[in-house]
Amino acid sequence: MRALLFLSLALVQAQYYHQHHTMPRAKFDDVTGAPLNDAARSILQRHAATAPAPGAGAAEAFDSLVDVVVAAGTWKFVMLECELDGRRRRIVRALQGLKYHAENYDVTAAPLKALGIHVRVVGGGRIKRDDASKTISVYGYSKTFGRSPGCNEATAEMIRAALPGYRVDWSDEGY
């Protein structure tokens, strides 16, 4: 039940971010991944900041993290490593409506960091989820966060475990 609540929270966060974000939408260079405006620079600054000491609710939030959230369609994704009190978990997020890897990071990491959970980007790329054919493809890389050898293969394995009814393939090719 908690996992369902956190899955719902991730989807609501993505919708809220997209609809109510007070800054202009973050823009990153499609070739280099460099931030092109203050909104993009702000995301990367928050990414570099360390989390405060763990607070109330941190352990419950950490234990309730959903490993994989992948929206239907083609979206950029990030694999994140979350750490609390020496325990580590990897999670994958490809949220609907978010155009950049850094937005997926920001929407997912901000509430976790506020609780004192350390979050870092392992890698990213693109995920295409086709519910009609029950297929998922993981490919490419993040220009903002760089290439991460093994990330796409590990992401595909996590998706297979989370969504066993889907045929999942992966490649490091493409963007």
C-alpha positions as a Markdown table, in Angstrom:
| # | Residue | x | y | z |
|---|---|---|---|---|
| 1 | Met | 0.0 | 0.0 | 0.0 |
| 2 | Arg | 2.8 | 2.4 | 0.9 |
| 3 | Ala | 4.5 | 1.6 | -2.5 |
| 4 | Leu | 1.3 | 2.6 | -4.2 |
| 5 | Leu | 1.2 | 5.8 | -2.3 |
| 6 | Phe | 4.7 | 6.7 | -3.3 |
| 7 | Leu | 4.0 | 5.8 | -6.9 |
| 8 | Ser | 1.0 | 8.1 | -6.8 |
| 9 | Leu | 3.1 | 10.8 | -5.2 |
| 10 | Ala | 5.7 | 10.6 | -8.0 |
| 11 | Leu | 3.0 | 11.0 | -10.7 |
| 12 | Val | 1.4 | 13.9 | -8.8 |
| 13 | Gln | 4.8 | 15.6 | -8.3 |
| 14 | Ala | 5.4 | 15.4 | -12.1 |
| 15 | Gln | 2.0 | 16.9 | -12.9 |
| 16 | Tyr | 2.5 | 19.6 | -10.3 |
| 17 | Tyr | 6.0 | 20.5 | -11.5 |
| 18 | His | 4.8 | 20.7 | -15.0 |
| 19 | Gln | 1.6 | 22.8 | -14.3 |
| 20 | His | 2.7 | 25.0 | -11.3 |
| 21 | His | 6.4 | 25.5 | -11.6 |
| 22 | Thr | 6.9 | 29.2 | -11.0 |
| 23 | Met | 10.2 | 29.6 | -12.9 |
| 24 | Pro | 10.3 | 29.3 | -16.7 |
| 25 | Arg | 10.7 | 25.7 | -17.9 |
| 26 | Ala | 14.2 | 24.5 | -17.7 |
| 27 | Lys | 16.1 | 24.3 | -21.0 |
| 28 | Phe | 19.2 | 22.3 | -21.7 |
| 29 | Asp | 21.3 | 22.3 | -24.8 |
| 30 | Asp | 20.3 | 19.3 | -27.0 |
| 31 | Val | 23.9 | 18.7 | -28.1 |
| 32 | Thr | 26.0 | 19.3 | -24.9 |
| 33 | Gly | 23.4 | 19.0 | -22.1 |
| 34 | Ala | 24.5 | 22.4 | -20.7 |
| 35 | Pro | 21.9 | 24.5 | -18.9 |
| 36 | Leu | 20.5 | 27.3 | -21.1 |
| 37 | Asn | 18.5 | 29.3 | -18.5 |
| 38 | Asp | 18.2 | 30.0 | -14.8 |
| 39 | Ala | 15.7 | 27.3 | -14.3 |
| 40 | Ala | 18.1 | 24.7 | -15.7 |
| 41 | Arg | 21.0 | 26.0 | -13.6 |
| 42 | Ser | 18.8 | 25.9 | -10.5 |
| 43 | Ile | 18.1 | 22.2 | -11.0 |
| 44 | Leu | 21.8 | 21.5 | -11.3 |
| 45 | Gln | 22.6 | 23.6 | -8.2 |
| 46 | Arg | 20.1 | 21.6 | -6.2 |
| 47 | His | 21.6 | 18.4 | -7.6 |
| 48 | Ala | 25.0 | 19.4 | -6.2 |
| 49 | Ala | 23.6 | 20.3 | -2.8 |
| 50 | Thr | 23.9 | 17.8 | 0.0 |
| 51 | Ala | 20.9 | 16.5 | 1.9 |
| 52 | Pro | 20.4 | 17.7 | 5.5 |
| 53 | Ala | 20.6 | 15.2 | 8.4 |
| 54 | Pro | 17.8 | 12.6 | 8.2 |
| 55 | Gly | 14.5 | 13.8 | 9.6 |
| 56 | Ala | 11.2 | 12.3 | 10.7 |
| 57 | Gly | 9.7 | 10.1 | 8.1 |
| 58 | Ala | 13.0 | 9.5 | 6.2 |
| 59 | Ala | 13.3 | 5.8 | 7.1 |
| 60 | Glu | 9.7 | 5.2 | 6.1 |
| 61 | Ala | 10.0 | 7.1 | 2.9 |
| 62 | Phe | 13.3 | 5.2 | 2.0 |
| 63 | Asp | 11.7 | 1.8 | 2.8 |
| 64 | Ser | 8.7 | 2.7 | 0.7 |
| 65 | Leu | 10.4 | 3.8 | -2.4 |
| 66 | Val | 9.0 | 2.3 | -5.6 |
| 67 | Asp | 12.0 | 0.8 | -7.6 |
| 68 | Val | 10.6 | 1.7 | -11.1 |
| 69 | Val | 8.2 | 4.3 | -12.3 |
| 70 | Val | 7.9 | 4.4 | -16.1 |
| 71 | Ala | 5.1 | 6.3 | -17.8 |
| 72 | Ala | 3.6 | 5.0 | -21.1 |
| 73 | Gly | 5.2 | 6.7 | -24.2 |
| 74 | Thr | 8.7 | 7.8 | -24.8 |
| 75 | Trp | 10.4 | 9.8 | -22.0 |
| 76 | Lys | 13.8 | 10.6 | -20.7 |
| 77 | Phe | 14.7 | 8.6 | -17.6 |
| 78 | Val | 17.2 | 8.8 | -14.7 |
| 79 | Met | 18.5 | 6.1 | -12.5 |
| 80 | Leu | 19.1 | 7.4 | -9.0 |
| 81 | Glu | 20.9 | 6.0 | -6.1 |
| 82 | Cys | 19.3 | 6.9 | -2.7 |
| 83 | Glu | 21.2 | 6.5 | 0.5 |
| 84 | Leu | 20.0 | 6.7 | 4.1 |
| 85 | Asp | 22.0 | 5.6 | 7.2 |
| 86 | Gly | 24.5 | 3.5 | 5.1 |
| 87 | Arg | 21.7 | 1.7 | 3.2 |
| 88 | Arg | 21.5 | 2.2 | -0.6 |
| 89 | Arg | 18.8 | 1.7 | -3.2 |
| 90 | Arg | 18.6 | 2.4 | -6.9 |
| 91 | Ile | 15.4 | 3.7 | -8.4 |
| 92 | Val | 14.4 | 4.5 | -12.0 |
| 93 | Arg | 12.1 | 7.4 | -13.0 |
| 94 | Ala | 10.7 | 8.2 | -16.4 |
| 95 | Leu | 7.8 | 10.6 | -15.6 |
| 96 | Gln | 5.2 | 11.8 | -18.1 |
| 97 | Gly | 5.5 | 15.4 | -19.3 |
| 98 | Leu | 9.1 | 16.0 | -18.2 |
| 99 | Lys | 11.3 | 16.9 | -21.1 |
| 100 | Tyr | 14.7 | 16.7 | -19.5 |
| 101 | His | 16.7 | 14.2 | -17.3 |
| 102 | Ala | 17.3 | 16.9 | -14.8 |
| 103 | Glu | 13.5 | 17.5 | -14.4 |
| 104 | Asn | 13.0 | 13.8 | -13.6 |
| 105 | Tyr | 15.9 | 14.1 | -11.1 |
| 106 | Asp | 14.5 | 17.3 | -9.5 |
| 107 | Val | 10.9 | 16.0 | -9.1 |
| 108 | Thr | 12.0 | 12.8 | -7.6 |
| 109 | Ala | 15.0 | 14.0 | -5.5 |
| 110 | Ala | 13.6 | 17.2 | -4.0 |
| 111 | Pro | 11.2 | 15.6 | -1.5 |
| 112 | Leu | 13.7 | 12.8 | -0.6 |
| 113 | Lys | 16.5 | 15.3 | 0.0 |
| 114 | Ala | 14.2 | 17.4 | 2.2 |
| 115 | Leu | 13.9 | 14.3 | 4.4 |
| 116 | Gly | 17.6 | 13.9 | 4.6 |
| 117 | Ile | 17.9 | 11.1 | 2.0 |
| 118 | His | 21.0 | 11.5 | -0.1 |
| 119 | Val | 20.2 | 11.2 | -3.9 |
| 120 | Arg | 22.7 | 11.1 | -6.8 |
| 121 | Val | 22.3 | 10.4 | -10.5 |
| 122 | Val | 23.8 | 7.2 | -11.7 |
| 123 | Gly | 22.8 | 7.7 | -15.3 |
| 124 | Gly | 20.0 | 8.2 | -17.7 |
| 125 | Gly | 18.7 | 7.9 | -21.2 |
| 126 | Arg | 15.3 | 7.2 | -22.8 |
| 127 | Ile | 12.6 | 4.7 | -22.2 |
| 128 | Lys | 9.9 | 3.8 | -24.7 |
| 129 | Arg | 7.0 | 2.0 | -23.1 |
| 130 | Asp | 4.3 | 0.6 | -25.4 |
| 131 | Asp | 1.5 | -0.8 | -23.3 |
| 132 | Ala | -0.4 | -2.2 | -26.4 |
| 133 | Ser | 2.5 | -4.5 | -27.4 |
| 134 | Lys | 3.8 | -4.9 | -23.8 |
| 135 | Thr | 7.3 | -3.8 | -24.8 |
| 136 | Ile | 9.8 | -1.4 | -23.2 |
| 137 | Ser | 13.0 | -0.2 | -24.8 |
| 138 | Val | 15.8 | 1.4 | -22.8 |
| 139 | Tyr | 18.4 | 3.3 | -24.8 |
| 140 | Gly | 20.6 | 6.4 | -25.2 |
| 141 | Tyr | 22.2 | 8.5 | -22.5 |
| 142 | Ser | 21.9 | 11.8 | -20.6 |
| 143 | Lys | 23.7 | 14.7 | -22.1 |
| 144 | Thr | 23.3 | 16.6 | -18.9 |
| 145 | Phe | 24.6 | 13.9 | -16.5 |
| 146 | Gly | 26.8 | 12.1 | -19.0 |
| 147 | Arg | 27.2 | 8.5 | -20.1 |
| 148 | Ser | 27.1 | 5.8 | -17.5 |
| 149 | Pro | 28.4 | 2.4 | -18.6 |
| 150 | Gly | 26.0 | -0.4 | -17.6 |
| 151 | Cys | 23.2 | 1.9 | -16.6 |
| 152 | Asn | 20.9 | 1.0 | -19.4 |
| 153 | Glu | 21.4 | -2.8 | -18.9 |
| 154 | Ala | 20.8 | -2.4 | -15.1 |
| 155 | Thr | 17.7 | -0.2 | -15.8 |
| 156 | Ala | 16.3 | -2.9 | -18.1 |
| 157 | Glu | 16.9 | -5.6 | -15.4 |
| 158 | Met | 15.1 | -3.4 | -12.8 |
| 159 | Ile | 12.2 | -2.9 | -15.2 |
| 160 | Arg | 11.9 | -6.7 | -15.9 |
| 161 | Ala | 11.7 | -7.3 | -12.2 |
| 162 | Ala | 9.1 | -4.6 | -11.7 |
| 163 | Leu | 7.0 | -5.2 | -14.8 |
| 164 | Pro | 7.3 | -9.0 | -15.6 |
| 165 | Gly | 4.5 | -8.9 | -18.2 |
| 166 | Tyr | 6.7 | -6.7 | -20.5 |
| 167 | Arg | 9.4 | -7.7 | -23.0 |
| 168 | Val | 12.3 | -5.4 | -22.2 |
| 169 | Asp | 15.3 | -4.7 | -24.4 |
| 170 | Trp | 18.2 | -2.2 | -24.0 |
| 171 | Ser | 20.9 | -0.6 | -26.0 |
| 172 | Asp | 23.6 | 2.0 | -25.3 |
| 173 | Glu | 23.0 | 3.4 | -28.8 |
| 174 | Gly | 20.9 | 6.4 | -29.8 |
| 175 | Tyr | 19.9 | 9.5 | -28.0 |
